[in-house]
Amino acid sequence: MKSIDRQILEQVIAATSEAMLVVRVDQPDWPVVLANPAFAAITSGEVLKKPFADVIEDLAGREMAIEVSETVRAQDEASLPIESNSREYLLALRPLKLPNEDTARFYVAYWRSGTGAATAAGAELHHALLKAKRRIRDLSRDDPVTGLLNRHAFADVFEHDWAVAARESGKLSLVTFTLENFDAYLEVFGKHATDSCLRRVGQAIRRCLRRASDVVGRPDSHRFVVLSHATDEDGVRDFAGRISAAVRELGLHHPRSNSSKFVTVSYEVSVVDIGAEKRRASEFLKDLFAK
């Protein structure tokens, strides 16, 4: 069968009654490359070239944007209940992969109206199965103390984003936060209080993330690391400074701190030009975590 002309495909997509987006996932920030007229009916403003996670966040909030981002990074297929403009939909995500491709370069997203009891019941069951599957996945990906990505899971995300940035000669930013005088805090308050402290610091960092595509992990006992697609070093340093201030403003008492009476973090910023970097992603992380 001969390939169908692109213009014919675009006419078919335009005539589709379901809201639909096509996203380029082998480029930084996953830009939207196609949106049909039905999608325009559920949103306002231009979405072409806009980061996919930002589109989802505008429509359904940050938590849903994070969930969608995790699905795309894992190259999974999923159906997620979503509410937008007081209407309920089933957001269907599907990778578009050619026969000779190991990973998808494009994703398609459909907004399907959940009408009818059978459809709603099926969607509820499907969502329950997805939640169970995601929970099993999270048990291996999450740090048990903070709920953030553990070292291995963070490395997986980093290597994926590194490969995308390498194809586009792009950049990635990493900010490593270190809890100051951590051992002294542990000696004074013990393990349970220290775990509580770590959870609250991790939550404060996560609340400060600016994009749904930003991720934070806990690679070892007293450090956190944030991965961002931001490329302006001054902007990244300002971002890191705001996170440092947010941690201090938690007001967690630290009687043995040599810099403050509260728990504080120091930080290091790395903006990496992936095209010019001679190390592999795994080697870069190994050197970063060895500091």
N, C-alpha and C positions, 0 to 999 in steps of 0.2 A: 504494500500500500504506500502510495506517495505521501510525503509529508504535507500536512495541511498548511496553507499559506497563513502567515502570522495575522494578516488583516482579517481573514475569515475567523480565526480563533478569537480575536479581539471583539468581533461582532457577536459571536456566540456568548462570550463572557459578559458583554454589555447587556445582552438580552436576558441573562440569568436573573431570576427574581430574588435569589438569596444574596445578601450582602457578602462581598468577597474581596479579599486582598491577596496579592502575591508579593512575597517578600524575598529579597536577595540575602541569603544567610552566609554567603562566602565573602561578604564585605563587612567592614567595621560598622557597628551600630545597626546592622540588618535593615537597610532602607526599604521602604515600600516602593515597588516598581510598577504596580498596577492596582487600581481600585475601580470597581464597576459602579454604575450609577446607583444601584441598590444600596451600596455602602454609603453614598453621599446622603441618603435619607436618614441615616441613624447618627450622623455626626455633622459637625460644622467645621469649616476651614479646610485648607489643602493638606492632604496627607502624603502625596507623592514625594519621595526622597526623605520623608521624615522617619526617624528611627522607630521600628516596629514596637519596641517596648514602651516608647513614649505615647504612641497611639493607643495602646491597650491601657496604659495608666490614665490617660485623659478620659477614656470611656468607662473604665471599670475599677480604677483605683490601683494603688501601688502593689498590694498583695497579689492581685490577679496578674499584674505585669511581671512580678517576680516568678510566679508559677509558670506563666507562659515562657519566660526566658529560660527557665530550667528545662522545660520540655524541648525547646528548640536546641539548646546546647547538647542535650542527650540524643538528638535526632530521633525523638519518639513521635508516635502518632497519638493524639489525645482528643477527648471531647470534654469540655469543661462548662458547667452551668455558669452563666454570666448575666448580670443585670446591667442594662444601659438605658438611660432616659426612662426609667420606671417600666421597662419592658424586659421580659425574661427570654434569654436565648440559650442555645447550646453552641458554644464556640468549638468548632471542629478544626483541628490543626493536623496537617498532613505534609510530610516531606515529599518533594517532587524529585525523583531520582531517575536518571537515565540508566539503561541496562549496564553500561560500562563504567558507572560511577560507584565508588565505595561510599561516598557521603553526598548528601543532597546539597545542591547549590541554591535551591529555592524552596520556600514553604508556601502553602496556600492555607488561608484561614477563611472559614465560612461562618456566618452568623445565622444559625437555623432557629426558626421560631418553634418553641416547644408547645404545640397545640395538641389537645386530645389526651385522655387519661392514659391510653396505652403508650403514647410517646413520652409522656411525663414519667410514667412508671419505668419505662425502659431507660430513660435518661438518668433517673435516680439510681437504678441498679448499676448502670454503667459507671456512674460517678462513684458509687460505693466501691466498686472493683478497682477503679483508678486510685482511690484514696488508699486502699489496702496495698496496692502495688507500690504506690509512692511511699507509704510508711515503711515497707520493707527496704526500699531503696535508701530512704533517709537514715535507717538504722546503721547502714554502712558508710553513709556520707557525713553524718552530723557528729560534731564534737559533743560528747555526752554531758559536759558541764554547761556549755553556753548555747547549744543548739545551732551554732554557726558551722560552716564547712570545716571538716577536719583537714589535716595536712594533705592526705591522699586526694580527697575530693577537690580541694583547692587547686592542687597540682593538675588535676584533670581539666578543670575549667581554664586554668592558665594556659595549658598546652593547646587547648582548642582555640582560644582567642589569639594566642601567639601565631598559630598556623594561618588564621584568617588575616591578621595584620601583616604577616610575611608576604602573602599574595598581593597585598595592596601597598606594600612598602610603607606601612603605617607605623603608629607608635602606641605603646601601652604605658600606663602609669601605675606604679606600685608605691604604697605608703605602708611602712612597717611601724607599728606602735609598740613600745615596750613599757610595761608597768614598772615604774621607778620604785626601788627598794622593796621589791616583791618578796624576797626571802624574809626580810624583817617583818613584813605584814603577816606572812604565814606563821612566823614564830610567835607573834603576839596573839593572833586571833584563831589560829588553828585551821584545819582543812575545810570544815563546813562553812565558816564565815568567809574564807577565801574563795570558795566556789561561788558563794552568793555575790561577792565582789566582782568576780570574773564575769558572771552572768550579766550584772548590771552595766559593767563597762562594755561588754559585747553588744548589749541592746542599745546603749548610747551611741556607739559607733554606727550600728546598722541604721538607726533613725536619721543619722546625718548623711547617709548616702544620697547622692543627687539623682542618679538614674537607676532604673530598674535593672539595667545591664551591669551596674556596679556590684561587686560581691566582696564579702569579708569572710576571712577564715581565721582559725586559731591554729597556727602551725606547731606551737609548743606551749609549755606551761605558762609563760608570762608575756607572750607576744600575740599580737593580732596583725593581720595584713589585709589591705584593701587593694583590689584590682579595679582600675577604672580605664575607660577609653578616652578620658580627657588628655589633651596633649600639651596644653599651655602650662609650663612649669610654675610660673608665678601663681596661676589659678589653682593648681594642685597644692601648692604650699599654703595658700590661703584656706583651702578646703581642709588640709591637715591641721592647720591652726585652729579652725572652728571645732574640729573633733576633739582636739586636746582640751580646748576650753570647756566643751560639753562634758567631758569626763571629770574635770575638776569641779564643775558646777553640780555634780552628783552629791558632793559634800560627804564623801565616804571618809570617815576619820582615820588618819594614819599617824599614830603617835611617834613612830620612829622614822618618819620621812626626813631626809636631810635637805629638802627643798620646799616643803609645804606641810601644813597640818592635815591636808587631805590627800587622797589617792590621786596621783597624776601619771601622765604618760609622756615619754619623749618620742620623737618620730624621725624617720628618715624617708626622703622622697627620692624615687628613681623614675625618670621619664626615659623609656627605652625606645630608641629608633630600631625597630626590628630588622629593617632592611640592611642596616649597617652592623648589626650585632653578629659576631662570629660564633658565639656560643649557641648551643641548642637551648630550648626552653627548660628542659630538665637540669641542664648544667647551670643556667642562670639562677634558677630557684635554689639549687644546692648551694651556690656561692652566697646567695642572699641570706639563706637561713643559717649559714655557718658563721655569720658575723656576730 
